[in-house]
């Protein structure tokens, strides 16, 4: 491979990863919006690109966790609950993704993702204050079912599912946006993504030589995005969430239409 081309390719991967993961850490998900299409554009098959993206997305959690450790307010019991209810869905989704047709699912997910942003825009005070609720047995069971279903999407699809977890934590459990994004970046970014990466890569090997650049960009980008979220608070995170959900949703809708046609 020509050295100039290799350097340009690695630089492009690093920059895309940095931007995608920086936005994701700020808004609470959506890194695959930019990262996966670039991998496909550079010539990977869908299954190889998916495996590569899944593994690279683990670095999102690493960078965010490194920054969150300085200002963490995460509750240990609630962390364990999110992992226990979401990880089985991630594993099941990772097994199913390479077996099922994707156009209808991607289109439907796009519509739902747009709906998240529109819903948040219509609720001006949503996620502005920390008001924990639904922590009784019934509320936790229903909340756990929601996390399992989102985990199923996280394991099987590539973009936007972290945004679903963010809004679910805000709407159902009463977290503010900044706190919800902290849970998503650490638990989804690190643990859900690691589980999904292992599940998918056991079925389809990734492009290993592209992962170092993606990892470096993801760690730097997620650290910077998390820093901005912690520094500027709920208003910035809420606006970033709303913009990214609508953009991600429209992208998924177009992807679904393209695949169908």
C-alpha positions in Angstrom: 0.0 0.0 0.0 1.3 3.5 -0.9 2.6 5.3 2.2 0.9 8.6 1.2 -2.5 6.9 0.7 -2.1 5.0 4.0 -1.3 8.2 5.9 -4.2 10.1 4.3 -6.6 7.2 5.1 -5.5 7.0 8.8 -5.7 10.7 9.2 -9.3 10.7 7.8 -10.3 7.9 10.1 -8.8 9.7 13.1 -10.6 13.0 12.3 -13.9 11.4 11.6 -13.7 9.4 14.8 -12.8 12.5 16.8 -15.7 14.5 15.5 -18.2 11.6 15.7 -17.3 10.6 19.2 -17.0 14.2 20.5 -20.6 14.9 19.4 -21.8 11.6 20.8 -20.2 12.3 24.2 -21.8 15.7 24.3 -25.3 14.6 23.2 -25.5 11.1 24.6 -25.1 8.9 21.5 -25.0 8.8 17.7 -21.3 8.2 17.0 -22.2 5.8 14.2 -23.9 8.6 12.2 -20.5 9.6 10.7 -18.2 6.7 11.5 -20.0 3.8 9.9 -20.7 5.5 6.5 -17.0 6.5 6.3 -16.0 2.9 6.8 -18.4 1.8 4.1 -17.2 4.6 1.8 -13.6 3.5 2.2 -14.5 0.0 0.9 -15.5 -2.2 3.7 -18.4 -4.6 3.4 -21.4 -3.8 5.7 -20.6 -6.7 8.1 -16.8 -5.9 8.3 -17.6 -2.2 8.8 -20.1 -3.0 11.5 -17.6 -5.2 13.4 -14.9 -2.5 13.0 -17.3 0.2 14.2 -18.5 -1.8 17.2 -15.0 -2.5 18.4 -13.9 1.2 17.8 -17.0 2.4 19.7 -15.6 0.9 22.9 -13.0 3.7 23.0 -15.9 6.2 23.3 -16.6 4.7 26.7 -12.9 4.8 27.6 -12.5 8.5 26.9 -15.7 9.5 28.5 -15.0 7.4 31.6 -11.6 8.9 32.0 -13.2 12.4 32.2 -16.2 11.3 34.2 -14.0 9.8 37.0 -13.1 13.4 38.0 -16.7 14.5 38.5 -18.7 11.3 38.8 -22.1 11.2 40.6 -23.1 7.8 39.3 -25.0 5.5 41.7 -23.4 2.1 41.9 -26.7 0.2 42.3 -28.3 2.0 39.4 -25.3 1.3 37.3 -25.6 -2.4 38.0 -29.3 -2.2 37.1 -28.7 -0.6 33.7 -26.0 -3.3 33.0 -28.1 -6.2 34.2 -31.2 -5.2 32.1 -29.5 -3.9 29.0 -26.6 -6.4 28.4 -28.8 -9.4 27.6 -30.6 -7.3 24.9 -27.2 -6.2 23.5 -26.0 -9.9 23.2 -29.3 -11.0 21.6 -29.2 -8.1 19.1 -25.6 -8.8 18.2 -26.5 -12.4 17.4 -29.5 -11.3 15.3 -28.0 -8.4 13.3 -26.1 -10.4 10.7 -29.0 -12.7 10.2 -31.9 -10.3 9.5 -32.8 -7.8 6.7 -32.2 -4.3 7.9 -34.1 -1.8 5.7 -37.4 -1.8 7.5 -35.8 -1.7 11.0 -33.4 1.1 10.0 -36.2 3.2 8.5 -38.4 2.6 11.6 -35.6 3.5 13.9 -35.0 6.7 12.0 -38.6 7.8 12.5 -38.4 7.0 16.2 -35.1 8.8 16.6 -36.4 11.9 14.9 -39.4 11.7 17.3 -37.0 11.7 20.3 -35.6 15.1 19.3 -39.0 16.6 18.4 -40.4 15.3 21.8 -37.5 16.9 23.7 -37.9 20.2 21.9 -41.6 20.3 22.8 -40.8 19.7 26.5 -38.8 22.8 27.4 -38.1 21.8 31.0 -37.5 18.1 30.2 -34.1 17.0 31.7 -33.3 20.4 33.2 -33.5 19.2 36.8 -32.7 15.9 38.6 -36.0 14.6 39.8 -35.6 10.8 40.4 -38.8 8.7 40.0 -40.1 5.2 39.2 -37.6 3.7 41.7 -40.2 1.4 43.2 -40.4 -2.3 42.1 -43.0 -1.7 39.4 -41.2 1.3 38.0 -37.9 -0.6 38.0 -39.4 -3.6 36.2 -40.9 -1.4 33.5 -37.7 0.7 33.2 -35.7 -2.5 32.9 -37.9 -3.8 30.1 -37.3 -0.5 28.3 -33.5 -0.8 28.7 -33.6 -4.4 27.5 -35.4 -3.4 24.3 -33.0 -0.5 23.8 -30.1 -3.0 24.4 -31.5 -5.2 21.7 -31.4 -2.2 19.3 -27.9 -1.3 20.5 -26.6 -4.8 19.7 -28.2 -5.1 16.3 -28.0 -1.5 14.9 -25.2 1.0 14.4 -26.4 4.5 15.1 -28.5 6.4 17.6 -29.4 3.8 20.3 -27.4 5.6 23.0 -29.7 8.6 22.3 -32.6 6.3 23.2 -31.0 5.4 26.5 -30.4 9.0 27.3 -34.0 10.0 26.8 -35.3 6.9 28.6 -33.2 7.8 31.7 -34.5 11.4 31.5 -38.1 10.6 30.9 -38.7 7.4 32.9 -36.2 7.7 35.7 -36.2 11.5 36.1 -32.5 12.2 35.4 -31.3 15.5 34.1 -29.6 15.5 30.7 -26.1 15.9 32.0 -26.5 13.0 34.5 -28.2 10.8 31.9 -25.4 11.3 29.4 -22.8 10.4 32.1 -24.6 7.1 32.6 -24.8 6.5 28.9 -21.2 7.3 28.1 -19.8 5.0 30.9 -22.3 2.1 30.8 -23.4 2.1 27.2 -20.2 3.5 25.8 -17.9 1.1 27.7 -19.9 -2.0 28.8 -22.8 -2.3 26.3 -20.5 -1.5 23.4 -17.8 -3.9 24.6 -20.4 -6.7 24.8 -21.8 -5.9 21.4 -18.3 -5.7 19.9 -17.3 -9.1 21.2 -20.6 -10.6 20.0 -20.4 -9.2 16.5 -16.6 -9.7 16.0 -16.9 -13.4 16.9 -19.1 -13.7 13.8 -17.3 -11.3 11.5 -13.6 -10.2 11.8 -13.1 -6.4 11.8 -10.5 -4.4 9.8 -7.8 -4.5 12.5 -5.4 -2.1 10.8 -8.0 0.7 10.9 -8.7 0.4 14.6 -5.7 2.3 16.1 -6.7 5.5 14.3 -10.4 5.1 15.2 -9.4 4.3 18.9 -7.2 7.4 19.2 -9.9 9.7 17.7 -12.6 8.2 19.8 -10.7 8.6 23.1 -9.8 12.2 22.4 -13.2 13.1 21.0 -15.2 11.5 23.8 -13.0 13.1 26.5 -13.5 16.5 25.0 -17.2 16.1 24.5 -17.7 14.9 28.0 -15.7 17.8 29.3 -18.0 20.3 27.4 -21.1 18.5 28.8 -19.8 18.7 32.4 -18.7 22.3 32.0 -21.7 23.9 30.3 -24.5 21.8 31.8 -28.0 20.7 30.9 -29.0 23.4 28.4 -26.1 22.7 26.0 -26.5 18.9 26.4 -30.2 19.1 25.7 -29.8 21.2 22.6 -27.0 18.9 21.3 -29.2 15.9 22.0 -32.2 17.4 20.1 -30.1 18.4 17.1 -28.2 15.1 16.9 -31.4 12.9 17.3 -33.1 14.7 14.4 -29.9 14.5 12.2 -29.3 10.8 13.0 -33.0 10.1 12.5 -33.1 11.7 9.0 -29.9 9.8 8.1 -31.4 6.5 9.2 -34.6 7.2 7.2 -32.6 7.9 4.1 -30.5 4.8 4.6 -33.7 2.7 5.0 -35.2 4.2 1.8 -31.9 3.5 -0.1 -31.7 -0.1 1.1 -35.4 -0.7 0.2 -35.0 0.8 -3.3 
